[in-house]
Amino acid sequence: LNMKLSWLVIWAGTLFLNPVTADCKSTSQMVTCEESGKNLSNIPTNLFQNVTNLSLKNNNITLKDSDKDILQSFINLTELYLNENMITLLYNNSFCNLKKLVILDISNNQITTVHKAAFAGLNQLLVLNLSYNMITQLDSDVFTSLNSLTVLNLHYNLLKYFDIKSSLKLIKIVLAGNPWTCSCDLLDLQIRLTASGVTIENENTTTCTFPNTEERFSIQMAAIPLADCKTEKAFLENTVTFISAIKLRRSAFLTTLTPKNITGNNGTHAELPRLGKSWTFLAGVLGFVLSTTLLIFTAIKCPTWYQHLISYRHRRLEERDSEMFEQEFSADMNSSPTVLGTENEDATVIFEKIHAFVPGEDGFIEDKYIDIDTYVTEES
């Protein structure tokens, strides 16, 4: 009786201290942990490390980095159920340490993107369930590492086209419920499905959404014109080749302009750092400063140049100016002495000649400070 009581106390204490493991059932061959419907946002850390079958469905798990680290400790895990959670993205190496995993169920989530190496390391995986998600595109290399995969479920996603590698050993594939577009993009999938003999579950409902015709054709039986696809493929290949050639020539041209290596003090070659966008900003600033300085300098110097140029301009003799000139000239003649015996009559004649000459050819006057005595002498 005392022994039974002691075992009862131990069992109650274990249940109290570690309540999560209460749902884990252990047998000689496997440990099954059922953690469904507990509103868990993270994978529990206090589970048995040797668990082989783990069900975490109907929770709020997002499979973030901390969850991935916890999963890596379950190296004996063979079945993992993460369906009906809040997973939106499958990152690279999400299950990389689960080398014994055989069944992986990630259905009924909100997955939109699957990275290329999301299932890396799952060499023993047989069944992969990705149904009822929001996946719009799947790279064909996503399943390259799954050498043992036999069942692939992509039921009810948003896939329009898809391709599978010939290395996959698929026995059954589920593709129904996707908006398949029966065009050249789907031709490779159609050829591989026919050649491999894989079973398409619900083949009658796996039909083309485009082109929209009254008769719904299965994606495996839809008529896709092979000739048009070859022409389109050749055109795309030529375009890609042309673009690649342009990029190659451009890189070669840049290589000839910019030396790749320089020699250091110790004789080793160091690669020159790439130029960033700061030099363009510096050039723009310098150009702005120089142009602004030039504009300010022009604005300051223009009035001086204008005054300098206008000082050489001639102006016509106004009527008032001619009268003043006659008065001044008369005053000078009256005040000046008689030169070489000339009389007043001669001076009058000389003045008339000069006055007749002033408004002559071009209508401009000469300097009014000309020596009159000398001019009169020369005329005499």
PyMOL commands that set and color helices and strands:
alter all, ss='L'
color gray80, all
select helices_A, chain A and resi 2-17+20-23+65-71+140-143+184-196+203-205+226-257+278-310+319-335+344-357+372-379
alter helices_A, ss='H'
color red, helices_A
select strands_A, chain A and resi 24-26+31-34+53-55+79-81+89-90+103-105+113-114+127-129+151-153+172-174+180-181+199-201+208-210+261-263+269-271
alter strands_A, ss='S'
color yellow, strands_A
deselect
rebuild
show_as cartoon
